[in-house]
Amino acid sequence: MKRNRKAFSALFLGAVLLAGCIKDEEPEPEVRSGFAVVNSFLEARAVQHRLDMGRGFQPLNQGLQYRGIDFYAVPSCVDCKLEIISSNELAQLVDTTFTLEENRYYTSFLFGTETAPLHFVTEDHVPEGTEDPAAIAGVRFFNLAETSQRVTLHIAEAEPIEAFRNRTKETPETGKHAEEFIPTAHTGTHVLTIQDEDGEQLARRTGVALDPGDYLTLFLAGDGGESAPYYIGIVRHRGIN
């Protein structure tokens, strides 16, 4: 009986040690970041985002069409390399390096033209001083359209938010500068309109829900032509910092 107990104890101990060895050999799970991409580049049918996190470039998608938006969970990394390729003869539009911190959220915006492609990456923060992010709504606005006019975003009948007035076409610098979400009490379902500096309506979008806990990026895309009329795009962020 004692011999059986000793044998059982030895077998149990061996199993524990073996399990420990197997566990030690398993790769540690990768830490992740949230990465959204927005394609407002109208001169290609689609673009491909390729990310190098230290293992060579890997495609995030097979091709994101104009006005397309997508979301990814990617390994966090320092000096991540992002390359964006156009479907037009596989031309490289963007080649940049940035950091993706663990459990943080970012958004990439592509716009401009083939001769002058433009791009910036935002860090997606809750408004400064917010005690409960789920109790408020936050919005931000970018002018990514091909227009020389200043534009203003109107949310329903409310007076336009100062930061959304008379916005010229973004540059990487102005886009990064405007990355903060602005808290708003105008929750509910709204009509959005964008007007130029002469008060002419460029774009309109109805039925836009803005509830407490929602964080939205609103952007103007297009060039006003028949093939690319002005359009109000909406990013509903799945996570914020």
Helices and strands as residue ranges (DSSP letters): H 2-25, E 32-39, E 46-52, E 57-59, E 64-65, E 69-75, E 77-86, E 92-100, E 105-112, E 117-123, G 133-135, E 137-143, E 151-155, G 162-164, H 172-177, E 182-184, E 188-196, E 201-210, E 215-221, E 231-236
